[in-house]
Amino acid sequence: MTFALGVAGWVVAPIDLYRAVNFLDSALGLLIVLALSSLGVYGIILSGWSSNSKYAFLGGLRSSAQMISYEIFFGTIILCVILCAGSLSIKGMVLAQTNWWYALPLFPMAVTFFIAMLAETNRAPFDLPEAEAEIVAGYNIEYSSMTFALFFLGEYGSMYFLSAMFAYMFLGGWLPPLFLAGLLPGSVWFILKTSVINFMFIFVRANFPRYRYDQLMAAG
């Protein structure tokens, strides 16, 4: 469940305007993304609950508390971008940024959305459900081999997908900077933007200590 939901968002994610590389060009793409992100926590909660271990169960419960902390402003920022773009379609939202990217007029929301992305993917400094120093290894303590790998494949898949969502919402998706128009194909610009945001996950992990739960809830 964790792995499937981690990669399912790509169904509605276009990589270029002229090549139909996504499976579903939906007019409600952003609502589908919101629904999938909300369901992702169930894989963690159920894995901890079904392990018959108090440590794993505690790790799963911490994940539900974390979701309550960030999910409200995570969804609210997406709604604000929808209002600015006038469309629930990812493609429509990108085309609405032809003149300027939303990272400029909505800069505070872009920063806040990035913080929510860290909490959504359980990455440092919000990797609280798997805080190994506090609760052994969190919800996945009873899993090994490929079942353990699927949790992290889902987590890293979510990282890259949410980096793509940031590019769609605030960096113009596959649209090039105006002064570099025509230099590279749109799909290359999209991959470059997504990779830069993905690098920021690694940068934050190397520079910031883990938050406590009360600090995360206060920030939320």
C-alpha positions in Angstrom: 0.0 0.0 0.0 2.8 2.4 0.9 4.7 1.7 -2.3 1.6 1.8 -4.6 0.4 5.2 -3.2 4.0 6.5 -3.4 4.1 6.0 -7.2 0.4 6.3 -8.1 0.5 10.1 -8.4 2.5 9.9 -11.6 -0.7 8.7 -13.3 -1.8 12.4 -13.5 1.6 14.0 -13.8 2.4 15.3 -17.4 6.1 15.7 -18.2 5.7 17.8 -21.3 2.9 19.6 -23.1 3.3 18.0 -26.5 4.0 14.4 -25.5 1.2 12.5 -23.7 3.6 10.7 -21.4 1.1 10.6 -18.5 -1.6 7.9 -18.4 -4.5 10.2 -17.3 -4.8 13.8 -18.4 -7.5 14.5 -15.8 -9.3 17.9 -15.3 -9.2 17.0 -11.6 -5.6 16.1 -11.3 -4.8 18.1 -8.2 -7.8 16.6 -6.3 -6.5 13.1 -7.2 -3.1 14.1 -5.8 -4.7 15.4 -2.6 -6.6 12.2 -2.2 -3.6 10.0 -2.7 -1.4 12.0 -0.3 -4.1 11.7 2.4 -4.3 7.9 1.9 -0.5 7.4 2.2 -0.5 7.5 6.0 -2.7 4.4 6.2 0.1 2.1 5.0 2.3 3.3 7.9 -0.5 3.1 10.5 -1.6 -0.4 9.4 2.0 -1.7 9.2 2.7 -0.7 12.8 -0.7 -1.9 14.1 -0.4 -5.3 12.4 3.2 -6.0 13.6 2.0 -7.1 17.1 4.8 -4.9 18.6 4.3 -2.0 20.9 7.3 -0.2 19.4 6.0 -0.5 15.9 2.4 0.4 17.0 3.8 3.6 18.6 5.6 4.5 15.4 2.4 4.1 13.5 0.5 6.3 15.9 3.2 9.0 15.7 2.6 9.0 11.9 -1.1 9.8 12.3 -0.3 12.6 14.7 2.2 14.0 12.2 -0.4 13.9 9.4 -2.8 16.0 11.5 -0.1 18.5 12.0 0.7 19.2 8.3 -2.2 18.0 6.2 -4.4 21.1 6.8 -1.9 23.7 5.5 -0.6 21.3 2.9 -4.1 21.2 1.3 -4.8 24.9 1.9 -1.7 25.9 -0.1 -2.8 23.7 -3.0 -6.2 25.3 -2.9 -4.6 28.8 -3.1 -2.6 27.7 -6.2 -5.8 26.3 -7.7 -7.5 29.7 -7.2 -4.7 31.5 -8.8 -4.6 29.2 -11.8 -8.3 28.9 -12.1 -8.0 25.2 -12.9 -7.9 21.8 -11.1 -5.8 20.3 -14.0 -2.1 20.1 -13.5 -1.6 21.0 -17.2 -3.9 24.0 -16.8 -2.0 25.2 -13.7 1.4 25.0 -15.5 0.1 26.9 -18.6 -1.3 29.6 -16.2 2.3 30.4 -15.3 3.4 31.2 -18.9 4.1 34.9 -18.0 5.6 34.4 -14.5 6.1 31.5 -12.1 4.0 31.4 -8.9 7.2 31.1 -6.9 7.5 34.9 -7.1 4.0 36.2 -6.1 3.4 33.2 -3.8 6.9 32.9 -2.3 5.8 32.4 1.4 3.5 29.7 0.3 6.2 28.0 -1.7 8.5 27.9 1.4 5.6 26.6 3.5 4.7 24.0 0.9 8.3 22.7 0.9 8.1 22.3 4.7 4.9 20.4 4.3 6.6 18.2 1.7 9.2 17.2 4.2 6.6 16.2 6.7 4.5 14.4 4.0 7.4 12.2 3.0 8.7 11.6 6.6 12.1 13.1 5.7 14.4 15.0 8.2 13.8 17.1 10.2 10.3 15.5 10.3 11.3 11.8 10.1 9.5 11.2 13.4 7.6 8.0 12.7 10.9 6.2 12.1 13.0 8.0 14.8 15.3 5.1 15.4 17.0 6.6 18.5 13.6 7.0 20.3 11.4 4.0 19.3 13.9 1.4 17.9 13.1 1.9 14.2 9.5 3.0 14.2 6.6 1.4 12.3 8.9 -0.8 10.2 10.8 -2.6 12.9 9.2 -6.0 12.3 9.8 -5.9 8.5 12.8 -7.1 6.6 14.0 -7.9 3.1 11.7 -6.8 0.3 8.8 -5.8 2.5 11.2 -3.4 4.3 12.5 -2.2 0.9 8.9 -1.4 -0.3 8.4 1.1 2.5 11.5 3.0 1.4 10.8 2.7 -2.3 7.4 4.3 -1.6 9.0 7.0 0.5 11.6 7.9 -2.1 9.0 7.7 -4.8 6.9 10.2 -2.8 9.9 12.5 -2.5 10.4 12.7 -6.2 6.7 13.0 -7.0 6.2 15.9 -4.5 9.3 17.5 -6.0 7.5 17.3 -9.3 4.4 18.8 -7.7 6.5 21.7 -6.4 7.8 22.3 -9.9 4.2 22.2 -11.3 2.8 24.6 -8.7 5.5 27.1 -8.3 8.2 26.7 -11.0 6.2 26.5 -14.2 6.5 22.7 -14.7 8.1 22.1 -18.1 8.1 25.9 -19.0 11.6 27.3 -19.5 12.7 30.6 -18.0 11.8 33.4 -20.5 15.4 34.3 -21.3 16.2 30.6 -22.1 13.1 29.8 -24.2 13.8 27.3 -26.9 17.2 26.2 -25.5 16.1 22.8 -24.2 13.0 20.6 -24.5 10.3 21.1 -21.9 10.8 17.6 -20.5 14.4 18.4 -19.8 13.5 21.6 -17.9 10.9 19.7 -15.9 13.5 17.0 -14.9 16.0 19.7 -14.0 13.6 21.6 -11.7 12.4 18.4 -10.1 16.0 17.3 -9.4 16.9 20.7 -7.8 13.9 20.4 -5.4 14.9 16.7 -4.7 18.4 17.9 -3.9 16.9 20.3 -1.3 15.6 17.2 0.6 19.2 16.0 1.0 20.4 19.5 1.9 17.8 19.9 4.6 18.6 16.5 6.0 22.3 17.4 6.3 21.8 20.7 8.0 18.8 20.5 10.4 18.3 18.4 13.5 15.1 16.4 14.0 12.1 18.2 15.5 10.2 17.0 18.6 6.6 16.2 18.1 5.3 19.2 20.1 7.6 21.5 17.9 6.1 20.0 14.7 2.5 20.5 16.0 3.3 24.1 17.0 4.8 24.8 13.5 1.7 23.2 11.9 
